Amino acid sequence: MANQVGKSRFAAAVAMVFTIWGAMAAEVDSVTTRKVELENSIGAINQIFNQRIGEGIERANPQPDRDAGYDDFEDVDEDAYCDEDLLYTELRKAIYQSLTASWGLKGYDLDLQLRGLLAAQSYSLLLNDSIYRDIDYIEGFSLNLKELSDVVNIEGHLVGLDKLGHFFAEGWRYFELTHFDEEPIEQALAWGKEQEVGKFGYSTTGVFSYADLAANFNGWRFWNRVLLEQGDPLKGVIANFFARPYVACRIQIMDSIRNRKIVRAWEQVARFDLSDYIDGAWDEGNNCNSYADPFIEAKVKARIAAVDPEFFCPHSAGHCIDARNKYGAYARYVLHPSCLTASGS
């Protein structure tokens, strides 16, 4: 029976491989790397993405030929100023360092970029040295076709760089569903779970990552804050009242005077800081994984026991408690059951 199930899953995997390859995310081993001392990478990450956000904002604004004089603004249509669709497009292209905003391996490509940019602050582990080494091609074909993501220390949390790909790419998809399709945030969270059951998890790697879902949700919070047209559901009324967007449409005083017309442009009015989003639920050592079947789970747990007999997930019940308080009613969408019920005693 188990053999028949395996053959069926393999046949489905082969049929899906070419369409799924472009959407794959990497897995991360948060157990083998647990005792490695890593420098806090928050500063480097913030610098990378604030620079990219600035580039995206600049490209989203009309660019007159300065050598020809400021009269070029006279030919700029009013609708060209502060175009929201263009802003979101250029921000995504800049963040992903891509010529397109949507096509291609956005989250995975971003993961690969960060592996190079943060190589001095991260830890790289081969699949054959990881807790996933016994998962074969039938059980997790995409896991065997790509390398594991590197691990970094972000504010004391051991996080895979794949989570930043989820944060920006899948977070954007959540935002598309709520902002453009006007779906409730619960619908976006449900979509994220479907992806982990399908092409991002069970169907391709055999692993369902709740930490991916936590990163996705926080990515939605990031994109929602770009213009902050609706409040953050994880913040109270007062905190939302005083919150500032990352980007605002501002009158350009000098350009307006020179051109004798109102000239507006997007400006970055708040700096991006990943500390506003990161928490212990991004760490798969706290926000435990689930597995496609008992055979895969048994293999992984056997390797975990061999690597660290004293390791138990969640590694930090305190981080799970903090995450439950942070996510409130949404905790059930992003936390593994063992993190939802973790006790501090």
C-alpha positions in Angstrom: 0.0 0.0 0.0 2.8 2.4 1.0 4.6 1.6 -2.3 1.4 2.3 -4.3 1.0 5.7 -2.5 4.7 6.5 -3.2 4.3 5.7 -6.9 1.2 7.8 -7.2 2.9 10.7 -5.5 5.9 10.3 -7.8 3.8 10.3 -10.9 2.0 13.5 -9.8 5.4 15.1 -8.9 6.8 14.4 -12.4 3.7 15.8 -14.1 4.0 19.0 -12.0 7.7 19.5 -12.0 8.0 22.0 -14.9 5.2 24.2 -13.6 6.2 24.0 -10.0 10.0 24.7 -10.5 9.4 28.4 -10.9 7.5 28.6 -7.6 9.7 26.5 -5.4 11.1 27.8 -2.1 14.0 26.3 -0.3 13.9 24.4 3.0 16.1 25.2 6.0 17.6 23.1 8.7 17.2 25.0 12.0 18.4 22.1 14.2 21.9 21.2 12.9 22.8 24.9 12.8 21.3 25.6 16.3 24.6 26.0 18.2 26.4 28.0 15.5 27.4 31.5 16.6 26.2 34.0 14.0 26.5 37.8 13.9 23.2 39.6 14.0 22.4 40.4 10.3 19.6 42.9 11.0 21.7 46.0 10.0 22.9 44.5 6.8 19.4 43.3 5.8 17.8 46.7 6.6 20.5 48.5 4.6 20.0 46.2 1.5 16.2 46.7 1.4 16.1 50.4 2.3 18.5 51.0 -0.6 16.2 48.9 -2.9 13.1 50.6 -1.7 14.7 54.0 -2.4 15.5 52.8 -5.9 12.0 51.7 -6.5 10.5 55.0 -5.3 12.9 57.0 -7.6 11.9 54.9 -10.6 8.2 55.3 -9.8 8.5 59.1 -10.1 8.5 61.0 -13.5 12.1 61.6 -14.6 12.4 64.8 -16.6 15.6 65.5 -18.5 17.4 67.8 -16.1 19.9 68.8 -18.8 17.0 70.2 -20.8 15.7 72.3 -17.9 12.7 72.0 -15.6 10.2 72.9 -18.3 10.0 69.1 -19.1 7.5 68.9 -16.2 5.1 70.9 -18.4 4.7 67.8 -20.5 4.1 65.5 -17.6 0.4 64.6 -17.2 -1.1 65.1 -13.8 -2.0 61.3 -13.6 1.7 60.5 -13.9 2.4 62.0 -10.5 2.1 59.5 -7.6 0.8 56.6 -9.7 0.1 53.8 -7.1 0.2 50.9 -9.5 3.6 52.1 -10.9 4.9 52.5 -7.3 4.0 49.0 -6.4 5.5 47.7 -9.7 8.8 49.5 -9.3 9.1 48.6 -5.7 8.8 45.0 -6.5 11.2 45.2 -9.4 13.8 47.0 -7.1 13.3 44.6 -4.2 13.6 41.5 -6.3 16.4 43.2 -8.5 14.3 42.0 -11.5 13.3 43.5 -14.8 9.8 42.3 -14.2 7.5 42.6 -11.1 5.7 39.3 -11.4 7.3 36.8 -13.8 10.0 34.4 -12.7 11.3 32.9 -9.4 10.8 36.0 -7.2 11.1 34.6 -3.7 13.6 31.9 -4.7 15.8 34.4 -6.6 15.7 36.8 -3.7 16.8 33.9 -1.4 19.8 33.2 -3.8 20.8 36.9 -3.9 20.8 37.1 -0.1 22.9 34.0 0.2 25.7 35.9 -1.7 25.1 39.3 0.0 25.1 37.8 3.5 27.6 35.0 3.0 29.9 36.4 5.8 27.0 36.4 8.3 25.2 33.2 7.4 25.7 29.5 7.7 25.4 27.2 4.7 24.6 23.5 5.1 24.5 20.8 2.4 21.4 18.7 2.1 23.4 15.5 2.8 24.6 17.0 6.1 21.1 18.0 7.2 18.1 16.5 9.0 16.5 16.1 5.6 19.2 13.9 4.1 17.0 10.7 4.2 14.1 12.2 2.2 14.3 10.6 -1.2 13.2 12.0 -4.6 9.8 10.3 -4.4 9.1 11.8 -1.0 10.4 15.2 -1.7 11.7 15.7 -5.3 12.3 19.5 -5.2 14.1 19.2 -1.9 16.6 17.0 -3.7 16.8 19.3 -6.7 18.0 22.4 -4.9 20.3 23.4 -2.0 19.0 24.3 1.4 18.6 27.9 2.2 21.3 29.5 4.4 20.6 30.4 8.0 21.1 33.8 9.6 20.7 35.4 13.0 18.1 38.1 12.9 17.7 39.8 16.3 18.6 36.5 18.1 16.2 34.4 15.9 17.7 31.6 13.8 16.0 32.2 10.4 16.4 30.8 6.9 17.0 33.3 4.2 14.1 31.7 2.3 11.8 33.5 4.8 12.8 36.8 3.3 11.7 35.5 -0.1 8.4 34.5 1.4 8.2 37.9 3.2 8.4 40.0 0.1 7.0 37.6 -2.6 4.3 35.7 -0.9 3.5 38.7 1.2 2.9 40.6 -2.0 0.4 37.9 -3.1 -1.5 38.2 0.2 -1.6 42.0 -0.4 -2.9 41.5 -3.9 -5.7 39.4 -2.6 -6.7 41.9 0.0 -6.0 45.2 -1.7 -6.8 44.6 -5.3 -9.2 41.6 -5.1 -10.7 43.0 -1.9 -10.6 39.6 -0.2 -10.5 39.5 3.7 -7.1 38.8 5.2 -8.4 35.4 6.3 -8.7 34.5 2.6 -5.1 35.4 2.0 -4.0 33.3 5.0 -6.0 30.4 3.7 -4.3 30.8 0.3 -0.9 30.6 2.0 -1.8 27.4 3.7 -2.9 25.9 0.4 0.5 26.7 -1.1 2.3 24.9 1.8 0.0 21.9 1.3 0.8 22.1 -2.4 3.7 23.5 -4.4 5.7 25.1 -1.5 5.4 22.2 0.9 3.9 18.7 1.0 3.7 18.1 -2.7 7.3 19.1 -3.5 9.5 18.8 -0.4 7.4 16.7 1.9 7.6 19.5 4.5 5.0 22.0 5.6 6.6 25.1 7.1 4.5 27.2 9.5 7.4 29.6 9.7 6.9 30.3 6.0 3.3 31.3 6.9 4.5 33.6 9.6 6.9 35.3 7.1 4.1 35.5 4.5 1.7 37.3 6.9 4.3 39.7 8.0 5.1 40.4 4.4 1.5 41.4 3.9 1.9 43.8 6.8 5.0 45.3 5.1 3.2 45.8 1.8 0.1 47.1 3.6 2.3 49.7 5.3 3.8 51.0 2.1 1.0 53.5 1.7 -0.9 52.5 4.9 -4.3 52.8 3.4 -5.7 50.4 6.0 -4.7 49.7 9.6 -2.4 46.9 10.7 -4.7 44.2 12.3 -1.9 43.3 14.8 -1.8 46.9 16.2 -4.3 48.7 18.4 -6.2 51.8 17.5 -3.7 54.2 19.1 -0.7 52.5 17.5 -2.4 52.6 14.1 -3.3 56.3 14.6 0.4 57.2 15.0 1.8 54.8 12.4 3.5 56.2 9.4 3.6 54.7 5.9 6.9 54.0 4.2 5.9 56.1 1.2 3.9 59.3 0.8 2.9 61.6 -2.1 4.4 65.0 -1.4 4.4 68.4 -3.2 7.9 69.2 -4.6 8.2 72.8 -3.6 11.2 73.8 -5.7 10.0 72.0 -8.8 6.6 73.5 -8.4 8.0 77.0 -8.2 10.3 76.5 -11.2 7.5 75.1 -13.3 4.7 77.3 -12.0 2.5 74.2 -11.5 2.0 71.7 -8.7 4.6 68.9 -9.0 4.1 65.9 -6.8 6.4 62.9 -6.2 6.6 59.8 -4.0 9.0 60.2 -1.0 10.2 57.6 1.5 9.0 59.0 4.8 9.8 56.0 7.1 12.7 53.6 7.1 12.1 49.9 6.7 13.2 47.9 9.7 12.8 44.1 9.7 12.7 44.3 13.5 9.1 45.5 13.2 8.2 42.1 11.8 10.6 39.4 12.9 9.7 37.1 15.8 10.4 33.6 17.1 7.7 32.1 14.8 10.0 32.7 11.8 12.4 30.1 13.3 11.5 26.5 12.4 13.1 25.4 15.6 10.2 27.1 17.5 7.4 27.1 14.9 7.7 23.4 14.1 7.3 21.8 10.7 4.7 19.2 9.7 5.4 16.4 7.3 3.5 14.9 4.4 3.4 11.4 5.9 4.6 9.4 9.0 7.5 7.9 7.0 9.1 11.3 6.3 8.4 12.5 9.8 10.1 9.4 11.3 13.2 9.9 9.1 13.6 13.6 10.0 13.0 13.0 13.7 15.6 10.2 13.7 18.2 12.6 12.2 17.2 15.3 14.7 17.8 12.8 17.6 21.2 12.0 16.1 22.2 15.6 15.8 20.9 16.8 19.1 19.3 14.3 21.4 18.2 17.1 23.8 16.4 19.1 21.1 12.7 19.4 21.3 10.4 21.6 19.2 9.4 24.2 20.1 13.0 25.1 21.2 11.7 28.2 23.1 8.2 28.0 24.6 8.7 31.7 25.5 8.9 32.7 21.8 5.8 30.7 21.1 3.9 32.5 23.9 5.1 35.9 22.6 4.0 34.9 19.1 0.5 33.9 20.3 0.2 37.3 22.0 1.4 39.1 18.8 -0.8 37.3 16.3 -3.9 37.0 18.6 -6.8 35.7 16.5 -4.5 35.0 13.6 -2.2 32.8 15.5 -4.0 29.6 14.4 -3.2 30.5 10.8 0.6 30.9 11.3 1.6 28.7 14.3 2.2 25.0 14.5 -0.2 23.3 17.0 2.7 22.6 19.4 3.6 26.4 19.4 -0.1 27.3 19.9 -0.2 25.1 23.1 3.4 25.6 24.3 3.6 26.4 28.0 6.2 28.5 29.8 6.2 26.3 32.9 
